[in-house]
Amino acid sequence: RLHQIAPVHLPILLKAEALRRWPSLYGKTAIKPKAAWLNPTDNCNMRCIMCNQWRETKTGELTLEEWKGLLAQLKEAGIEKVGFNGGEPLLRKEFVEMVREVTRLGMSPALITSGFLLDEKKLGELLAAGLKHITVSIDGVGEDYEEIRRRDWGRVEAAARLVAAAYAAGRVDANIGFVVMHSTLGHFDKIRAFTKELG
């Protein structure tokens, strides 16, 4: 993964370190953001013990046209990568169209999802829309997962396997997101074994 990370992050890290060592360079060296992470919704269908977003339904979210306007502004500002998280982005019925718009504007779309709503059809639509990176959030395996996320492990496992197959086929970059806290530390070895199995 180093060849993917180095060209993007290494120049930023070098600039940041130079500015830390020589603060007088602040006015002469501009560091502009290259990525934006957005919440297309704050609503969530999970019941995670470490989060309260699912406890209320939010209304008054931006329309698809408003999102398209925002994405155009991000492009004008020099943003190269647009990531979506939430809430659960897949709850938005127009989410595939949002990914398609990011791609149309020449930016790279990414997604962080619980995977609970991700099936073969939805993944196919997202990849066809140009999705470049996907993170599936998994904090345990089997009963451990269900204790933390309070949703069916089988659906999320199936989604993770679909994403792993797409990754193996070179169709998308992918990884597993893991929330580190006291109640999940004991699950790490099982998660590591699961990710190795997925490749």
Legacy VTK file of the C-alpha trace (Angstrom):
# vtk DataFile Version 3.0
C-alpha trace
ASCII
DATASET POLYDATA
POINTS 199 float
0.000 0.000 0.000
3.042 2.240 0.312
2.921 3.234 -3.370
-0.663 4.482 -2.773
0.105 6.344 0.440
3.495 7.926 -0.249
2.612 10.221 -3.200
-0.381 11.688 -1.359
0.677 11.882 2.270
4.468 12.152 2.199
4.589 15.670 0.668
2.027 16.895 3.214
3.953 15.366 6.112
7.217 16.915 4.899
5.612 20.364 4.599
4.004 20.044 8.026
7.313 19.018 9.604
9.142 21.898 7.908
6.555 24.359 9.229
6.792 22.874 12.701
10.572 23.323 12.716
10.616 26.713 10.992
7.392 28.608 11.836
8.602 31.654 9.871
7.725 29.697 6.695
3.972 29.778 7.480
3.315 32.840 5.351
5.377 31.522 2.459
4.205 27.902 2.279
0.558 27.173 1.661
-0.816 23.823 2.739
-4.186 23.347 1.141
-6.531 20.480 1.927
-6.725 17.799 -0.747
-9.514 15.717 0.818
-12.933 16.412 2.310
-14.993 14.024 4.425
-18.731 14.619 4.392
-21.782 13.219 6.164
-24.589 12.848 3.603
-26.777 11.929 6.585
-26.458 11.845 10.352
-29.110 9.120 10.526
-27.985 5.584 11.229
-29.573 2.150 11.188
-27.077 0.600 13.604
-27.314 0.577 17.410
-23.632 0.853 18.329
-22.826 1.095 22.029
-20.155 3.773 21.404
-22.395 6.175 19.474
-25.670 8.018 20.000
-26.427 9.069 16.425
-29.031 6.330 16.038
-31.093 7.581 18.983
-32.935 10.237 16.974
-34.033 10.748 13.384
-32.627 13.909 11.820
-34.559 15.850 9.199
-33.831 18.814 6.934
-30.871 17.236 5.155
-29.415 18.756 2.001
-31.112 17.823 -1.254
-29.220 16.085 -4.041
-29.000 19.380 -5.956
-27.555 21.122 -2.899
-25.006 18.326 -2.550
-24.042 18.705 -6.195
-23.492 22.432 -5.631
-21.301 21.704 -2.611
-19.273 19.123 -4.530
-18.702 21.638 -7.336
-17.398 24.124 -4.764
-15.039 21.510 -3.352
-13.696 20.830 -6.838
-13.098 24.567 -7.348
-11.258 24.675 -4.017
-8.785 22.030 -5.221
-10.177 19.004 -3.385
-9.073 15.728 -4.986
-10.718 13.126 -2.744
-14.239 13.182 -1.283
-15.052 10.688 1.446
-18.505 9.941 2.792
-19.315 8.760 6.285
-22.079 9.507 8.737
-24.445 8.266 10.098
-24.787 5.641 7.446
-24.340 7.068 3.922
-26.172 4.139 2.314
-29.402 5.318 3.967
-29.478 8.134 1.396
-31.462 6.896 -1.602
-29.463 9.261 -3.866
-26.087 8.139 -2.551
-25.012 6.359 -5.744
-25.770 9.557 -7.679
-23.632 11.527 -5.214
-20.715 9.154 -5.833
-21.297 9.463 -9.578
-21.148 13.274 -9.293
-17.831 13.153 -7.405
-16.436 10.980 -10.193
-17.873 13.230 -12.919
-16.126 16.215 -11.352
-12.793 14.381 -11.500
-12.433 13.727 -7.774
-11.902 10.353 -6.105
-14.864 9.084 -4.021
-14.487 7.009 -0.846
-16.971 5.498 1.602
-17.003 4.439 5.242
-19.964 2.138 5.933
-21.189 -0.354 8.489
-21.800 -2.693 5.558
-25.223 -3.645 6.907
-27.002 -2.249 3.823
-24.325 -3.286 1.348
-25.302 -6.153 -0.926
-24.016 -7.283 -4.311
-26.386 -5.004 -6.246
-25.532 -1.902 -4.211
-21.794 -2.571 -4.374
-22.039 -3.017 -8.144
-23.865 0.296 -8.476
-21.264 2.086 -6.362
-18.353 0.645 -8.310
-20.058 1.541 -11.600
-20.469 5.090 -10.255
-16.706 5.278 -9.709
-16.217 4.456 -6.007
-12.454 4.120 -5.450
-12.164 3.226 -1.757
-14.410 1.549 0.798
-13.951 0.984 4.516
-16.236 -1.470 6.293
-16.448 -0.756 10.040
-16.132 -3.978 12.027
-15.343 -4.069 15.755
-15.735 -7.775 16.417
-16.543 -11.100 14.789
-19.759 -13.070 15.326
-21.298 -12.539 18.746
-18.619 -9.974 19.617
-19.787 -7.831 16.694
-23.438 -8.183 17.638
-22.668 -7.138 21.213
-20.988 -3.914 20.011
-23.099 -2.987 16.969
-26.311 -4.762 18.005
-27.039 -5.888 14.462
-26.797 -9.205 12.579
-23.188 -10.272 11.986
-24.129 -12.445 9.014
-25.159 -9.489 6.857
-21.993 -7.551 7.635
-19.766 -10.578 7.104
-21.392 -11.137 3.692
-20.793 -7.476 2.797
-17.147 -7.671 3.895
-16.651 -10.744 1.721
-18.193 -8.961 -1.295
-15.852 -6.008 -0.772
-12.869 -8.358 -0.356
-13.716 -10.062 -3.659
-13.942 -6.682 -5.411
-10.597 -5.707 -3.859
-8.979 -8.973 -4.977
-10.263 -8.306 -8.496
-8.661 -4.844 -8.477
-12.012 -3.071 -8.671
-11.710 -1.012 -5.449
-9.268 -0.232 -2.660
-10.620 -1.488 0.659
-9.954 -1.966 4.329
-11.579 -2.697 7.680
-12.220 0.103 10.166
-11.895 -0.853 13.847
-12.937 1.356 16.777
-10.422 0.933 19.587
-11.964 1.083 23.064
-11.936 -1.031 26.214
-14.806 -3.202 25.036
-13.212 -3.971 21.633
-9.520 -4.478 22.470
-10.140 -8.126 23.254
-11.620 -8.607 19.771
-8.541 -7.450 17.889
-6.968 -10.869 17.296
-10.206 -12.234 15.827
-10.528 -9.158 13.603
-6.943 -9.579 12.418
-7.586 -13.241 11.604
-10.764 -12.281 9.722
-8.975 -9.628 7.661
-6.206 -12.113 6.796
-8.863 -14.589 5.679
-10.397 -11.868 3.490
-7.009 -10.996 2.030
LINES 1 200
199 0 1 2 3 4 5 6 7 8 9 10 11 12 13 14 15 16 17 18 19 20 21 22 23 24 25 26 27 28 29 30 31 32 33 34 35 36 37 38 39 40 41 42 43 44 45 46 47 48 49 50 51 52 53 54 55 56 57 58 59 60 61 62 63 64 65 66 67 68 69 70 71 72 73 74 75 76 77 78 79 80 81 82 83 84 85 86 87 88 89 90 91 92 93 94 95 96 97 98 99 100 101 102 103 104 105 106 107 108 109 110 111 112 113 114 115 116 117 118 119 120 121 122 123 124 125 126 127 128 129 130 131 132 133 134 135 136 137 138 139 140 141 142 143 144 145 146 147 148 149 150 151 152 153 154 155 156 157 158 159 160 161 162 163 164 165 166 167 168 169 170 171 172 173 174 175 176 177 178 179 180 181 182 183 184 185 186 187 188 189 190 191 192 193 194 195 196 197 198
